[in-house]
Amino acid sequence: LFRSRVGNAVRRNRARRRLRALAERVIPLHAECGHDYVLIARMATVDRPFSALVEDLETAMKRLNVWRDN
């Protein structure tokens, strides 16, 4: 499920695509099994560099103790 208050349809769709790509890149490799993960788009999600989004997700997962090294 994707919910966002990120602006018009173009910005919402871009935020959705970016979060989906982020989840596909990080979660299968590093997420602890048995948990649900919810990514919420913010206004900055559309303009923030993708590498910064990856770092943000990795940092959040480490803080929540659900980070798994390969």
N, C-alpha and C positions, 0 to 999 in steps of 0.2 A: 504494500500500500504506500502510495506517495502522496503526501500533502504538503502544500507549499503556499506561502504568501509572498511570492518573490516578484510579482509584477505581472506584466502582460503574458500572453500565451507563449510568445517566443522565448522570453526569459525563463518561464516555468519549465518549458520543454528542454531548454539548454541545461538548467539546473538538474533536472531529472536525468538527462543523459550523462552528465558529469558525475553525479552521485552513483549512478548505476555502474559506470566504468570504474569508479573508485572502489566500490564494493567488490566488483569482480576481480580487481587487482589485488586487494589486501586481504579480504576476509577468508577466501579459501586457503591461503598460505599461512595466515597468522592468527586466525580467530580460534578461540577455544570452542570445542564442540559442546553442544547442549545448551547454547544460549541463542536468543533472538537479538538481532541488532537492528536498530532503527536509526536511520540517517535523516536529519531534518535540514532542509535547505533554508538558508538565510539569504538576504539580499546580496551579500558579498560572495556567495557561492558561485555566482555566474562570472564574476570578474577576477576572483582569486586565482593565482597560478595553480595548475593542477598539482605540481610537486608540493606546494604548501598544503593543499587539501590532503594529500597522502600523509604528510607529516602530522597534520592535525588528527587524522584518524588513528595513526599509529600511537601518538601521544595519549589520546583518549583511551585506547584499548589498554595501554600499559598502566594508566592510572586506575582503570577498573579491574586490573589483574586478570584480564582475559587474553593477554598477548601470549602467543606461542611461537618460539623460535623454531626454525626448520633445521 
